[in-house]
Amino acid sequence: MDVIFVKRNVVQLTLLMLQQDKPDDQVVATGEIQTIRDFLDLSFGHAGLEWQKYVEIDPKYYRPAEEGSRSSGSCRGITD
């Protein structure tokens, strides 16, 4: 996904949220599934570092296997 496209849309959605008459909970999502490892690869990669040298993974925090996958949709942000 194009990072500039995502940033532009996040800014536009943030401005729309700030213009609402009453506060409400909002979710800004791309609809794409990303893992923590994806995040670590990207963020540490920008710093030129290997995350495996700095991050310790404790298996006790793993979630049990779940049916299907979880992702957020953006339909409310588009329709409201």
Sequence and secondary structure as in RCSB ss.txt:
>XXXX:A:sequence
MDVIFVKRNVVQLTLLMLQQDKPDDQVVATGEIQTIRDFLDLSFGHAGLEWQKYVEIDPKYYRPAEEGSRSSGSC
RGITD
>XXXX:A:secstr
  HHHHHHHHHHHHHHHHT SS        S    HHHHHHHHHHHTT  GGGT    GGG     SS      H
HHHH 
